[in-house]
Every structure is written in C-alpha cells, then in structure tokens.
Amino acid sequence: MAETKMFPTIEEFTKEVKRYFKDDWPQLSDAEVDRYLATDEAQDVIKTRYEEGKGKKCLMIGSAASAGNCLDLMY
C-alpha cells in the first residue's frame, strides 16, 4: 500500500507564521497579533506563502519564516 504524505494545514501553517511574527514583536499581546493576522493583507500573505510552499519540505520553516518576516515588515 502506498504511503500517504500528510502536509500541514493552513491553520498549522498560520500558527507557525504567528510564532515567527511574534519573535520580532514580543511586546505585542497575543490578542494584538491575532487581530493583525486576521486582516485581509495578512491573510493574503499567509495564504499566498502557504500555496507557494504546499507540498515542499520547507513549508513550515522557510515559507512560514518568510511570511512571518514579510508581515513583520508590513506591520
């Protein structure tokens, strides 16, 4: 039987993006971070990076860090 590869969900990816973003903005509360990550501009970045990295080994490291750093600069 072929082995099925499981990739992280968008929710898991978003959680990792949040961790990277929060590393650069430790003074923000979780509520403030969640509010920002729920904005249309942040969701666009998160979804785009998720789709670009989906199926690649670097999704939870490279793509999540890239999205977190992008949002950091946009904040």
Predicted model as a PDB file, atoms N, CA, C, CB and O in Angstrom, pLDDT in the B-factor column:
MODEL        1                                                                  
ATOM      1  N   MET A   1       0.846  -1.187   0.000  1.00 49.00           N  
ATOM      2  CA  MET A   1       0.000   0.000   0.000  1.00 49.00           C  
ATOM      3  C   MET A   1       0.892   1.252   0.000  1.00 49.00           C  
ATOM      4  CB  MET A   1      -0.963  -0.003   1.235  1.00 49.00           C  
ATOM      5  O   MET A   1       1.865   1.323   0.752  1.00 49.00           O  
ATOM      6  N   ALA A   2       0.567   2.211  -0.822  1.00 51.00           N  
ATOM      7  CA  ALA A   2       1.350   3.444  -0.919  1.00 51.00           C  
ATOM      8  C   ALA A   2       1.154   4.281   0.333  1.00 51.00           C  
ATOM      9  CB  ALA A   2       0.953   4.252  -2.173  1.00 51.00           C  
ATOM     10  O   ALA A   2       0.058   4.352   0.889  1.00 51.00           O  
ATOM     11  N   GLU A   3       2.228   4.909   0.761  1.00 50.00           N  
ATOM     12  CA  GLU A   3       2.174   5.768   1.945  1.00 50.00           C  
ATOM     13  C   GLU A   3       1.653   7.147   1.559  1.00 50.00           C  
ATOM     14  CB  GLU A   3       3.571   5.882   2.610  1.00 50.00           C  
ATOM     15  O   GLU A   3       2.120   7.736   0.585  1.00 50.00           O  
ATOM     16  N   THR A   4       0.701   7.657   2.306  1.00 54.00           N  
ATOM     17  CA  THR A   4       0.137   8.977   2.051  1.00 54.00           C  
ATOM     18  C   THR A   4       0.906  10.007   2.859  1.00 54.00           C  
ATOM     19  CB  THR A   4      -1.374   9.019   2.398  1.00 54.00           C  
ATOM     20  O   THR A   4       1.051   9.873   4.074  1.00 54.00           O  
ATOM     21  N   LYS A   5       1.397  11.036   2.181  1.00 61.00           N  
ATOM     22  CA  LYS A   5       2.110  12.114   2.876  1.00 61.00           C  
ATOM     23  C   LYS A   5       1.099  13.116   3.399  1.00 61.00           C  
ATOM     24  CB  LYS A   5       3.140  12.811   1.937  1.00 61.00           C  
ATOM     25  O   LYS A   5       0.190  13.538   2.685  1.00 61.00           O  
ATOM     26  N   MET A   6       1.273  13.484   4.646  1.00 77.00           N  
ATOM     27  CA  MET A   6       0.395  14.478   5.255  1.00 77.00           C  
ATOM     28  C   MET A   6       1.155  15.796   5.354  1.00 77.00           C  
ATOM     29  CB  MET A   6      -0.105  14.010   6.662  1.00 77.00           C  
ATOM     30  O   MET A   6       2.254  15.850   5.907  1.00 77.00           O  
ATOM     31  N   PHE A   7       0.575  16.830   4.827  1.00 84.00           N  
ATOM     32  CA  PHE A   7       1.187  18.152   4.906  1.00 84.00           C  
ATOM     33  C   PHE A   7       0.406  18.997   5.897  1.00 84.00           C  
ATOM     34  CB  PHE A   7       1.233  18.835   3.511  1.00 84.00           C  
ATOM     35  O   PHE A   7      -0.783  18.764   6.117  1.00 84.00           O  
ATOM     36  N   PRO A   8       1.063  19.967   6.489  1.00 93.00           N  
ATOM     37  CA  PRO A   8       0.387  20.830   7.470  1.00 93.00           C  
ATOM     38  C   PRO A   8      -0.819  21.542   6.858  1.00 93.00           C  
ATOM     39  CB  PRO A   8       1.369  21.867   8.033  1.00 93.00           C  
ATOM     40  O   PRO A   8      -0.834  21.877   5.674  1.00 93.00           O  
ATOM     41  N   THR A   9      -1.809  21.759   7.688  1.00 94.00           N  
ATOM     42  CA  THR A   9      -2.988  22.502   7.257  1.00 94.00           C  
ATOM     43  C   THR A   9      -2.661  23.995   7.260  1.00 94.00           C  
ATOM     44  CB  THR A   9      -4.211  22.198   8.178  1.00 94.00           C  
ATOM     45  O   THR A   9      -1.622  24.411   7.773  1.00 94.00           O  
ATOM     46  N   ILE A  10      -3.547  24.786   6.688  1.00 96.00           N  
ATOM     47  CA  ILE A  10      -3.371  26.242   6.701  1.00 96.00           C  
ATOM     48  C   ILE A  10      -3.385  26.755   8.133  1.00 96.00           C  
ATOM     49  CB  ILE A  10      -4.475  26.939   5.870  1.00 96.00           C  
ATOM     50  O   ILE A  10      -2.694  27.725   8.445  1.00 96.00           O  
ATOM     51  N   GLU A  11      -4.157  26.123   9.006  1.00 96.00           N  
ATOM     52  CA  GLU A  11      -4.210  26.539  10.410  1.00 96.00           C  
ATOM     53  C   GLU A  11      -2.870  26.285  11.110  1.00 96.00           C  
ATOM     54  CB  GLU A  11      -5.344  25.794  11.145  1.00 96.00           C  
ATOM     55  O   GLU A  11      -2.392  27.126  11.870  1.00 96.00           O  
ATOM     56  N   GLU A  12      -2.274  25.128  10.849  1.00 96.00           N  
ATOM     57  CA  GLU A  12      -0.963  24.817  11.429  1.00 96.00           C  
ATOM     58  C   GLU A  12       0.106  25.764  10.895  1.00 96.00           C  
ATOM     59  CB  GLU A  12      -0.573  23.360  11.129  1.00 96.00           C  
ATOM     60  O   GLU A  12       0.987  26.211  11.630  1.00 96.00           O  
ATOM     61  N   PHE A  13       0.010  26.057   9.607  1.00 97.00           N  
ATOM     62  CA  PHE A  13       0.954  26.986   8.984  1.00 97.00           C  
ATOM     63  C   PHE A  13       0.808  28.378   9.589  1.00 97.00           C  
ATOM     64  CB  PHE A  13       0.736  27.042   7.458  1.00 97.00           C  
ATOM     65  O   PHE A  13       1.805  29.034   9.889  1.00 97.00           O  
ATOM     66  N   THR A  14      -0.427  28.828   9.769  1.00 97.00           N  
ATOM     67  CA  THR A  14      -0.687  30.141  10.355  1.00 97.00           C  
ATOM     68  C   THR A  14      -0.132  30.227  11.773  1.00 97.00           C  
ATOM     69  CB  THR A  14      -2.190  30.435  10.358  1.00 97.00           C  
ATOM     70  O   THR A  14       0.413  31.259  12.166  1.00 97.00           O  
ATOM     71  N   LYS A  15      -0.267  29.170  12.524  1.00 97.00           N  
ATOM     72  CA  LYS A  15       0.276  29.129  13.889  1.00 97.00           C  
ATOM     73  C   LYS A  15       1.799  29.306  13.875  1.00 97.00           C  
ATOM     74  CB  LYS A  15      -0.098  27.793  14.580  1.00 97.00           C  
ATOM     75  O   LYS A  15       2.359  29.987  14.734  1.00 97.00           O  
ATOM     76  N   GLU A  16       2.452  28.694  12.903  1.00 97.00           N  
ATOM     77  CA  GLU A  16       3.909  28.824  12.780  1.00 97.00           C  
ATOM     78  C   GLU A  16       4.291  30.234  12.316  1.00 97.00           C  
ATOM     79  CB  GLU A  16       4.465  27.768  11.794  1.00 97.00           C  
ATOM     80  O   GLU A  16       5.276  30.795  12.794  1.00 97.00           O  
ATOM     81  N   VAL A  17       3.527  30.801  11.400  1.00 98.00           N  
ATOM     82  CA  VAL A  17       3.755  32.184  10.963  1.00 98.00           C  
ATOM     83  C   VAL A  17       3.623  33.121  12.166  1.00 98.00           C  
ATOM     84  CB  VAL A  17       2.747  32.589   9.835  1.00 98.00           C  
ATOM     85  O   VAL A  17       4.430  34.034  12.338  1.00 98.00           O  
ATOM     86  N   LYS A  18       2.620  32.894  12.980  1.00 98.00           N  
ATOM     87  CA  LYS A  18       2.407  33.704  14.180  1.00 98.00           C  
ATOM     88  C   LYS A  18       3.628  33.645  15.091  1.00 98.00           C  
ATOM     89  CB  LYS A  18       1.154  33.229  14.937  1.00 98.00           C  
ATOM     90  O   LYS A  18       4.046  34.663  15.643  1.00 98.00           O  
ATOM     91  N   ARG A  19       4.196  32.455  15.248  1.00 97.00           N  
ATOM     92  CA  ARG A  19       5.378  32.301  16.101  1.00 97.00           C  
ATOM     93  C   ARG A  19       6.539  33.143  15.560  1.00 97.00           C  
ATOM     94  CB  ARG A  19       5.792  30.807  16.193  1.00 97.00           C  
ATOM     95  O   ARG A  19       7.213  33.833  16.324  1.00 97.00           O  
ATOM     96  N   TYR A  20       6.771  33.087  14.251  1.00 97.00           N  
ATOM     97  CA  TYR A  20       7.847  33.880  13.654  1.00 97.00           C  
ATOM     98  C   TYR A  20       7.575  35.380  13.789  1.00 97.00           C  
ATOM     99  CB  TYR A  20       8.022  33.511  12.176  1.00 97.00           C  
ATOM    100  O   TYR A  20       8.481  36.151  14.106  1.00 97.00           O  
ATOM    101  N   PHE A  21       6.341  35.785  13.551  1.00 98.00           N  
ATOM    102  CA  PHE A  21       5.976  37.198  13.673  1.00 98.00           C  
ATOM    103  C   PHE A  21       6.161  37.663  15.111  1.00 98.00           C  
ATOM    104  CB  PHE A  21       4.518  37.429  13.217  1.00 98.00           C  
ATOM    105  O   PHE A  21       6.727  38.729  15.354  1.00 98.00           O  
ATOM    106  N   LYS A  22       5.691  36.874  16.053  1.00 97.00           N  
ATOM    107  CA  LYS A  22       5.762  37.230  17.476  1.00 97.00           C  
ATOM    108  C   LYS A  22       7.204  37.326  17.957  1.00 97.00           C  
ATOM    109  CB  LYS A  22       5.003  36.204  18.320  1.00 97.00           C  
ATOM    110  O   LYS A  22       7.492  38.102  18.868  1.00 97.00           O  
ATOM    111  N   ASP A  23       8.120  36.556  17.367  1.00 96.00           N  
ATOM    112  CA  ASP A  23       9.545  36.661  17.712  1.00 96.00           C  
ATOM    113  C   ASP A  23      10.071  38.068  17.477  1.00 96.00           C  
ATOM    114  CB  ASP A  23      10.368  35.659  16.899  1.00 96.00           C  
ATOM    115  O   ASP A  23      10.926  38.550  18.219  1.00 96.00           O  
ATOM    116  N   ASP A  24       9.559  38.724  16.446  1.00 94.00           N  
ATOM    117  CA  ASP A  24      10.003  40.082  16.115  1.00 94.00           C  
ATOM    118  C   ASP A  24       9.203  41.160  16.827  1.00 94.00           C  
ATOM    119  CB  ASP A  24       9.915  40.300  14.630  1.00 94.00           C  
ATOM    120  O   ASP A  24       9.636  42.311  16.880  1.00 94.00           O  
ATOM    121  N   TRP A  25       8.051  40.812  17.372  1.00 96.00           N  
ATOM    122  CA  TRP A  25       7.187  41.767  18.078  1.00 96.00           C  
ATOM    123  C   TRP A  25       6.779  41.203  19.441  1.00 96.00           C  
ATOM    124  CB  TRP A  25       5.926  42.097  17.231  1.00 96.00           C  
ATOM    125  O   TRP A  25       5.589  41.021  19.696  1.00 96.00           O  
ATOM    126  N   PRO A  26       7.740  40.925  20.314  1.00 96.00           N  
ATOM    127  CA  PRO A  26       7.405  40.317  21.610  1.00 96.00           C  
ATOM    128  C   PRO A  26       6.560  41.224  22.516  1.00 96.00           C  
ATOM    129  CB  PRO A  26       8.676  39.943  22.332  1.00 96.00           C  
ATOM    130  O   PRO A  26       5.900  40.747  23.439  1.00 96.00           O  
ATOM    131  N   GLN A  27       6.588  42.520  22.245  1.00 98.00           N  
ATOM    132  CA  GLN A  27       5.827  43.455  23.078  1.00 98.00           C  
ATOM    133  C   GLN A  27       4.332  43.420  22.775  1.00 98.00           C  
ATOM    134  CB  GLN A  27       6.351  44.865  22.884  1.00 98.00           C  
ATOM    135  O   GLN A  27       3.540  43.950  23.554  1.00 98.00           O  
ATOM    136  N   LEU A  28       3.932  42.812  21.669  1.00 98.00           N  
ATOM    137  CA  LEU A  28       2.516  42.725  21.322  1.00 98.00           C  
ATOM    138  C   LEU A  28       1.865  41.569  22.072  1.00 98.00           C  
ATOM    139  CB  LEU A  28       2.335  42.549  19.797  1.00 98.00           C  
ATOM    140  O   LEU A  28       2.467  40.510  22.249  1.00 98.00           O  
ATOM    141  N   SER A  29       0.644  41.783  22.505  1.00 97.00           N  
ATOM    142  CA  SER A  29      -0.102  40.706  23.162  1.00 97.00           C  
ATOM    143  C   SER A  29      -0.559  39.706  22.099  1.00 97.00           C  
ATOM    144  CB  SER A  29      -1.329  41.271  23.961  1.00 97.00           C  
ATOM    145  O   SER A  29      -0.571  40.015  20.907  1.00 97.00           O  
ATOM    146  N   ASP A  30      -0.929  38.521  22.536  1.00 96.00           N  
ATOM    147  CA  ASP A  30      -1.456  37.525  21.599  1.00 96.00           C  
ATOM    148  C   ASP A  30      -2.705  38.050  20.901  1.00 96.00           C  
ATOM    149  CB  ASP A  30      -1.771  36.209  22.331  1.00 96.00           C  
ATOM    150  O   ASP A  30      -2.912  37.785  19.716  1.00 96.00           O  
ATOM    151  N   ALA A  31      -3.530  38.785  21.622  1.00 97.00           N  
ATOM    152  CA  ALA A  31      -4.752  39.344  21.032  1.00 97.00           C  
ATOM    153  C   ALA A  31      -4.419  40.338  19.909  1.00 97.00           C  
ATOM    154  CB  ALA A  31      -5.601  40.038  22.119  1.00 97.00           C  
ATOM    155  O   ALA A  31      -5.066  40.336  18.861  1.00 97.00           O  
ATOM    156  N   GLU A  32      -3.403  41.187  20.137  1.00 98.00           N  
ATOM    157  CA  GLU A  32      -2.992  42.156  19.104  1.00 98.00           C  
ATOM    158  C   GLU A  32      -2.447  41.433  17.880  1.00 98.00           C  
ATOM    159  CB  GLU A  32      -1.927  43.132  19.659  1.00 98.00           C  
ATOM    160  O   GLU A  32      -2.751  41.808  16.748  1.00 98.00           O  
ATOM    161  N   VAL A  33      -1.653  40.411  18.100  1.00 98.00           N  
ATOM    162  CA  VAL A  33      -1.094  39.632  16.985  1.00 98.00           C  
ATOM    163  C   VAL A  33      -2.224  38.945  16.226  1.00 98.00           C  
ATOM    164  CB  VAL A  33      -0.062  38.579  17.499  1.00 98.00           C  
ATOM    165  O   VAL A  33      -2.265  38.993  14.997  1.00 98.00           O  
ATOM    166  N   ASP A  34      -3.136  38.310  16.947  1.00 98.00           N  
ATOM    167  CA  ASP A  34      -4.260  37.632  16.300  1.00 98.00           C  
ATOM    168  C   ASP A  34      -5.100  38.601  15.481  1.00 98.00           C  
ATOM    169  CB  ASP A  34      -5.134  36.944  17.341  1.00 98.00           C  
ATOM    170  O   ASP A  34      -5.541  38.268  14.381  1.00 98.00           O  
ATOM    171  N   ARG A  35      -5.322  39.808  16.019  1.00 98.00           N  
ATOM    172  CA  ARG A  35      -6.093  40.826  15.298  1.00 98.00           C  
ATOM    173  C   ARG A  35      -5.389  41.194  13.992  1.00 98.00           C  
ATOM    174  CB  ARG A  35      -6.291  42.088  16.177  1.00 98.00           C  
ATOM    175  O   ARG A  35      -6.032  41.302  12.947  1.00 98.00           O  
ATOM    176  N   TYR A  36      -4.073  41.386  14.050  1.00 98.00           N  
ATOM    177  CA  TYR A  36      -3.339  41.739  12.839  1.00 98.00           C  
ATOM    178  C   TYR A  36      -3.341  40.589  11.833  1.00 98.00           C  
ATOM    179  CB  TYR A  36      -1.902  42.130  13.186  1.00 98.00           C  
ATOM    180  O   TYR A  36      -3.555  40.803  10.640  1.00 98.00           O  
ATOM    181  N   LEU A  37      -3.103  39.375  12.316  1.00 98.00           N  
ATOM    182  CA  LEU A  37      -3.054  38.238  11.399  1.00 98.00           C  
ATOM    183  C   LEU A  37      -4.408  37.940  10.760  1.00 98.00           C  
ATOM    184  CB  LEU A  37      -2.559  37.011  12.129  1.00 98.00           C  
ATOM    185  O   LEU A  37      -4.468  37.237   9.752  1.00 98.00           O  
ATOM    186  N   ALA A  38      -5.476  38.454  11.321  1.00 98.00           N  
ATOM    187  CA  ALA A  38      -6.815  38.262  10.757  1.00 98.00           C  
ATOM    188  C   ALA A  38      -7.156  39.291   9.684  1.00 98.00           C  
ATOM    189  CB  ALA A  38      -7.850  38.321  11.858  1.00 98.00           C  
ATOM    190  O   ALA A  38      -8.183  39.165   9.017  1.00 98.00           O  
ATOM    191  N   THR A  39      -6.303  40.318   9.508  1.00 98.00           N  
ATOM    192  CA  THR A  39      -6.588  41.341   8.498  1.00 98.00           C  
ATOM    193  C   THR A  39      -6.473  40.750   7.096  1.00 98.00           C  
ATOM    194  CB  THR A  39      -5.628  42.543   8.654  1.00 98.00           C  
ATOM    195  O   THR A  39      -5.823  39.725   6.889  1.00 98.00           O  
ATOM    196  N   ASP A  40      -7.109  41.408   6.150  1.00 98.00           N  
ATOM    197  CA  ASP A  40      -7.068  40.938   4.767  1.00 98.00           C  
ATOM    198  C   ASP A  40      -5.642  40.895   4.228  1.00 98.00           C  
ATOM    199  CB  ASP A  40      -7.929  41.831   3.883  1.00 98.00           C  
ATOM    200  O   ASP A  40      -5.270  39.943   3.543  1.00 98.00           O  
ATOM    201  N   GLU A  41      -4.834  41.926   4.534  1.00 98.00           N  
ATOM    202  CA  GLU A  41      -3.474  41.957   3.999  1.00 98.00           C  
ATOM    203  C   GLU A  41      -2.633  40.822   4.567  1.00 98.00           C  
ATOM    204  CB  GLU A  41      -2.814  43.300   4.303  1.00 98.00           C  
ATOM    205  O   GLU A  41      -1.853  40.207   3.840  1.00 98.00           O  
ATOM    206  N   ALA A  42      -2.783  40.541   5.848  1.00 98.00           N  
ATOM    207  CA  ALA A  42      -2.022  39.454   6.458  1.00 98.00           C  
ATOM    208  C   ALA A  42      -2.496  38.101   5.932  1.00 98.00           C  
ATOM    209  CB  ALA A  42      -2.147  39.504   7.988  1.00 98.00           C  
ATOM    210  O   ALA A  42      -1.680  37.225   5.645  1.00 98.00           O  
ATOM    211  N   GLN A  43      -3.804  37.931   5.807  1.00 98.00           N  
ATOM    212  CA  GLN A  43      -4.346  36.669   5.303  1.00 98.00           C  
ATOM    213  C   GLN A  43      -3.895  36.418   3.863  1.00 98.00           C  
ATOM    214  CB  GLN A  43      -5.881  36.676   5.384  1.00 98.00           C  
ATOM    215  O   GLN A  43      -3.649  35.273   3.484  1.00 98.00           O  
ATOM    216  N   ASP A  44      -3.788  37.468   3.069  1.00 98.00           N  
ATOM    217  CA  ASP A  44      -3.317  37.335   1.697  1.00 98.00           C  
ATOM    218  C   ASP A  44      -1.879  36.815   1.678  1.00 98.00           C  
ATOM    219  CB  ASP A  44      -3.414  38.684   0.958  1.00 98.00           C  
ATOM    220  O   ASP A  44      -1.558  35.913   0.904  1.00 98.00           O  
ATOM    221  N   VAL A  45      -1.015  37.374   2.522  1.00 98.00           N  
ATOM    222  CA  VAL A  45       0.379  36.924   2.592  1.00 98.00           C  
ATOM    223  C   VAL A  45       0.437  35.473   3.060  1.00 98.00           C  
ATOM    224  CB  VAL A  45       1.201  37.830   3.542  1.00 98.00           C  
ATOM    225  O   VAL A  45       1.130  34.651   2.459  1.00 98.00           O  
ATOM    226  N   ILE A  46      -0.281  35.164   4.116  1.00 98.00           N  
ATOM    227  CA  ILE A  46      -0.258  33.803   4.681  1.00 98.00           C  
ATOM    228  C   ILE A  46      -0.738  32.780   3.653  1.00 98.00           C  
ATOM    229  CB  ILE A  46      -1.137  33.728   5.951  1.00 98.00           C  
ATOM    230  O   ILE A  46      -0.093  31.751   3.451  1.00 98.00           O  
ATOM    231  N   LYS A  47      -1.861  33.059   3.009  1.00 97.00           N  
ATOM    232  CA  LYS A  47      -2.416  32.110   2.041  1.00 97.00           C  
ATOM    233  C   LYS A  47      -1.522  31.955   0.820  1.00 97.00           C  
ATOM    234  CB  LYS A  47      -3.802  32.554   1.606  1.00 97.00           C  
ATOM    235  O   LYS A  47      -1.359  30.851   0.301  1.00 97.00           O  
ATOM    236  N   THR A  48      -0.944  33.063   0.362  1.00 97.00           N  
ATOM    237  CA  THR A  48      -0.053  33.006  -0.800  1.00 97.00           C  
ATOM    238  C   THR A  48       1.183  32.179  -0.495  1.00 97.00           C  
ATOM    239  CB  THR A  48       0.355  34.418  -1.237  1.00 97.00           C  
ATOM    240  O   THR A  48       1.556  31.310  -1.283  1.00 97.00           O  
ATOM    241  N   ARG A  49       1.828  32.438   0.645  1.00 96.00           N  
ATOM    242  CA  ARG A  49       3.030  31.673   1.010  1.00 96.00           C  
ATOM    243  C   ARG A  49       2.709  30.206   1.270  1.00 96.00           C  
ATOM    244  CB  ARG A  49       3.691  32.282   2.248  1.00 96.00           C  
ATOM    245  O   ARG A  49       3.519  29.329   0.968  1.00 96.00           O  
ATOM    246  N   TYR A  50       1.536  29.936   1.826  1.00 97.00           N  
ATOM    247  CA  TYR A  50       1.117  28.553   2.060  1.00 97.00           C  
ATOM    248  C   TYR A  50       0.960  27.826   0.726  1.00 97.00           C  
ATOM    249  CB  TYR A  50      -0.210  28.507   2.863  1.00 97.00           C  
ATOM    250  O   TYR A  50       1.467  26.717   0.557  1.00 97.00           O  
ATOM    251  N   GLU A  51       0.264  28.445  -0.209  1.00 95.00           N  
ATOM    252  CA  GLU A  51       0.047  27.814  -1.512  1.00 95.00           C  
ATOM    253  C   GLU A  51       1.359  27.618  -2.268  1.00 95.00           C  
ATOM    254  CB  GLU A  51      -0.915  28.652  -2.349  1.00 95.00           C  
ATOM    255  O   GLU A  51       1.560  26.591  -2.915  1.00 95.00           O  
ATOM    256  N   GLU A  52       2.254  28.612  -2.185  1.00 93.00           N  
ATOM    257  CA  GLU A  52       3.552  28.511  -2.865  1.00 93.00           C  
ATOM    258  C   GLU A  52       4.407  27.393  -2.280  1.00 93.00           C  
ATOM    259  CB  GLU A  52       4.304  29.839  -2.772  1.00 93.00           C  
ATOM    260  O   GLU A  52       5.150  26.728  -3.002  1.00 93.00           O  
ATOM    261  N   GLY A  53       4.298  27.188  -0.964  1.00 93.00           N  
ATOM    262  CA  GLY A  53       5.148  26.201  -0.303  1.00 93.00           C  
ATOM    263  C   GLY A  53       4.509  24.848  -0.097  1.00 93.00           C  
ATOM    264  O   GLY A  53       5.174  23.902   0.323  1.00 93.00           O  
ATOM    265  N   LYS A  54       3.223  24.746  -0.387  1.00 89.00           N  
ATOM    266  CA  LYS A  54       2.492  23.494  -0.149  1.00 89.00           C  
ATOM    267  C   LYS A  54       3.138  22.346  -0.916  1.00 89.00           C  
ATOM    268  CB  LYS A  54       1.007  23.640  -0.559  1.00 89.00           C  
ATOM    269  O   LYS A  54       3.415  22.450  -2.111  1.00 89.00           O  
ATOM    270  N   GLY A  55       3.370  21.256  -0.201  1.00 86.00           N  
ATOM    271  CA  GLY A  55       3.972  20.089  -0.830  1.00 86.00           C  
ATOM    272  C   GLY A  55       5.487  20.090  -0.798  1.00 86.00           C  
ATOM    273  O   GLY A  55       6.119  19.123  -1.222  1.00 86.00           O  
ATOM    274  N   LYS A  56       6.076  21.168  -0.296  1.00 88.00           N  
ATOM    275  CA  LYS A  56       7.537  21.252  -0.214  1.00 88.00           C  
ATOM    276  C   LYS A  56       7.986  21.038   1.225  1.00 88.00           C  
ATOM    277  CB  LYS A  56       8.043  22.619  -0.741  1.00 88.00           C  
ATOM    278  O   LYS A  56       7.271  21.380   2.167  1.00 88.00           O  
ATOM    279  N   LYS A  57       9.160  20.477   1.383  1.00 87.00           N  
ATOM    280  CA  LYS A  57       9.694  20.218   2.721  1.00 87.00           C  
ATOM    281  C   LYS A  57       9.914  21.488   3.517  1.00 87.00           C  
ATOM    282  CB  LYS A  57      10.988  19.461   2.621  1.00 87.00           C  
ATOM    283  O   LYS A  57       9.892  21.456   4.748  1.00 87.00           O  
ATOM    284  N   CYS A  58      10.126  22.604   2.840  1.00 87.00           N  
ATOM    285  CA  CYS A  58      10.463  23.862   3.512  1.00 87.00           C  
ATOM    286  C   CYS A  58       9.241  24.646   3.991  1.00 87.00           C  
ATOM    287  CB  CYS A  58      11.271  24.725   2.584  1.00 87.00           C  
ATOM    288  O   CYS A  58       9.387  25.757   4.502  1.00 87.00           O  
ATOM    289  N   LEU A  59       8.038  24.084   3.834  1.00 91.00           N  
ATOM    290  CA  LEU A  59       6.818  24.833   4.152  1.00 91.00           C  
ATOM    291  C   LEU A  59       6.828  25.407   5.563  1.00 91.00           C  
ATOM    292  CB  LEU A  59       5.610  23.943   3.982  1.00 91.00           C  
ATOM    293  O   LEU A  59       6.603  26.605   5.736  1.00 91.00           O  
ATOM    294  N   MET A  60       7.080  24.587   6.566  1.00 92.00           N  
ATOM    295  CA  MET A  60       6.954  25.028   7.952  1.00 92.00           C  
ATOM    296  C   MET A  60       8.190  25.780   8.445  1.00 92.00           C  
ATOM    297  CB  MET A  60       6.695  23.838   8.846  1.00 92.00           C  
ATOM    298  O   MET A  60       8.163  26.357   9.533  1.00 92.00           O  
ATOM    299  N   ILE A  61       9.246  25.783   7.682  1.00 90.00           N  
ATOM    300  CA  ILE A  61      10.431  26.542   8.081  1.00 90.00           C  
ATOM    301  C   ILE A  61      10.594  27.741   7.155  1.00 90.00           C  
ATOM    302  CB  ILE A  61      11.705  25.648   8.052  1.00 90.00           C  
ATOM    303  O   ILE A  61      10.381  28.879   7.575  1.00 90.00           O  
ATOM    304  N   GLY A  62      10.958  27.507   5.934  1.00 93.00           N  
ATOM    305  CA  GLY A  62      11.231  28.597   5.003  1.00 93.00           C  
ATOM    306  C   GLY A  62      10.030  29.447   4.659  1.00 93.00           C  
ATOM    307  O   GLY A  62      10.091  30.674   4.735  1.00 93.00           O  
ATOM    308  N   SER A  63       8.942  28.807   4.283  1.00 95.00           N  
ATOM    309  CA  SER A  63       7.753  29.564   3.887  1.00 95.00           C  
ATOM    310  C   SER A  63       7.107  30.279   5.065  1.00 95.00           C  
ATOM    311  CB  SER A  63       6.742  28.642   3.236  1.00 95.00           C  
ATOM    312  O   SER A  63       6.667  31.422   4.935  1.00 95.00           O  
ATOM    313  N   ALA A  64       7.049  29.608   6.217  1.00 96.00           N  
ATOM    314  CA  ALA A  64       6.452  30.237   7.408  1.00 96.00           C  
ATOM    315  C   ALA A  64       7.304  31.405   7.883  1.00 96.00           C  
ATOM    316  CB  ALA A  64       6.290  29.205   8.547  1.00 96.00           C  
ATOM    317  O   ALA A  64       6.776  32.456   8.247  1.00 96.00           O  
ATOM    318  N   ALA A  65       8.628  31.223   7.881  1.00 96.00           N  
ATOM    319  CA  ALA A  65       9.530  32.306   8.287  1.00 96.00           C  
ATOM    320  C   ALA A  65       9.425  33.471   7.310  1.00 96.00           C  
ATOM    321  CB  ALA A  65      10.990  31.803   8.367  1.00 96.00           C  
ATOM    322  O   ALA A  65       9.416  34.631   7.721  1.00 96.00           O  
ATOM    323  N   SER A  66       9.346  33.167   6.028  1.00 95.00           N  
ATOM    324  CA  SER A  66       9.217  34.198   5.004  1.00 95.00           C  
ATOM    325  C   SER A  66       7.941  35.004   5.209  1.00 95.00           C  
ATOM    326  CB  SER A  66       9.229  33.573   3.606  1.00 95.00           C  
ATOM    327  O   SER A  66       7.961  36.232   5.137  1.00 95.00           O  
ATOM    328  N   ALA A  67       6.838  34.318   5.463  1.00 97.00           N  
ATOM    329  CA  ALA A  67       5.564  35.012   5.700  1.00 97.00           C  
ATOM    330  C   ALA A  67       5.636  35.843   6.979  1.00 97.00           C  
ATOM    331  CB  ALA A  67       4.399  33.997   5.788  1.00 97.00           C  
ATOM    332  O   ALA A  67       5.185  36.988   7.002  1.00 97.00           O  
ATOM    333  N   GLY A  68       6.199  35.271   8.039  1.00 97.00           N  
ATOM    334  CA  GLY A  68       6.329  35.998   9.303  1.00 97.00           C  
ATOM    335  C   GLY A  68       7.173  37.244   9.164  1.00 97.00           C  
ATOM    336  O   GLY A  68       6.827  38.294   9.704  1.00 97.00           O  
ATOM    337  N   ASN A  69       8.283  37.141   8.442  1.00 96.00           N  
ATOM    338  CA  ASN A  69       9.158  38.300   8.249  1.00 96.00           C  
ATOM    339  C   ASN A  69       8.511  39.339   7.355  1.00 96.00           C  
ATOM    340  CB  ASN A  69      10.491  37.869   7.657  1.00 96.00           C  
ATOM    341  O   ASN A  69       8.674  40.536   7.591  1.00 96.00           O  
ATOM    342  N   CYS A  70       7.789  38.918   6.348  1.00 97.00           N  
ATOM    343  CA  CYS A  70       7.077  39.850   5.475  1.00 97.00           C  
ATOM    344  C   CYS A  70       6.044  40.638   6.288  1.00 97.00           C  
ATOM    345  CB  CYS A  70       6.389  39.091   4.307  1.00 97.00           C  
ATOM    346  O   CYS A  70       5.950  41.860   6.174  1.00 97.00           O  
ATOM    347  N   LEU A  71       5.279  39.923   7.102  1.00 98.00           N  
ATOM    348  CA  LEU A  71       4.268  40.584   7.928  1.00 98.00           C  
ATOM    349  C   LEU A  71       4.910  41.500   8.952  1.00 98.00           C  
ATOM    350  CB  LEU A  71       3.393  39.551   8.631  1.00 98.00           C  
ATOM    351  O   LEU A  71       4.363  42.553   9.279  1.00 98.00           O  
ATOM    352  N   ASP A  72       6.055  41.109   9.453  1.00 96.00           N  
ATOM    353  CA  ASP A  72       6.816  41.945  10.376  1.00 96.00           C  
ATOM    354  C   ASP A  72       7.144  43.288   9.741  1.00 96.00           C  
ATOM    355  CB  ASP A  72       8.103  41.236  10.808  1.00 96.00           C  
ATOM    356  O   ASP A  72       6.995  44.332  10.377  1.00 96.00           O  
ATOM    357  N   LEU A  73       7.587  43.265   8.501  1.00 96.00           N  
ATOM    358  CA  LEU A  73       7.949  44.499   7.812  1.00 96.00           C  
ATOM    359  C   LEU A  73       6.718  45.325   7.436  1.00 96.00           C  
ATOM    360  CB  LEU A  73       8.759  44.181   6.565  1.00 96.00           C  
ATOM    361  O   LEU A  73       6.782  46.552   7.364  1.00 96.00           O  
ATOM    362  N   MET A  74       5.607  44.644   7.200  1.00 96.00           N  
ATOM    363  CA  MET A  74       4.382  45.345   6.819  1.00 96.00           C  
ATOM    364  C   MET A  74       3.663  45.958   8.030  1.00 96.00           C  
ATOM    365  CB  MET A  74       3.444  44.388   6.092  1.00 96.00           C  
ATOM    366  O   MET A  74       2.861  46.877   7.866  1.00 96.00           O  
ATOM    367  N   TYR A  75       3.942  45.461   9.233  1.00 96.00           N  
ATOM    368  CA  TYR A  75       3.213  45.882  10.406  1.00 96.00           C  
ATOM    369  C   TYR A  75       3.486  47.323  10.781  1.00 96.00           C  
ATOM    370  CB  TYR A  75       3.544  44.995  11.549  1.00 96.00           C  
ATOM    371  O   TYR A  75       2.933  47.821  11.762  1.00 96.00           O  
TER     372      TYR A  75                                                      
ENDMDL                                                                          
END                                                                             
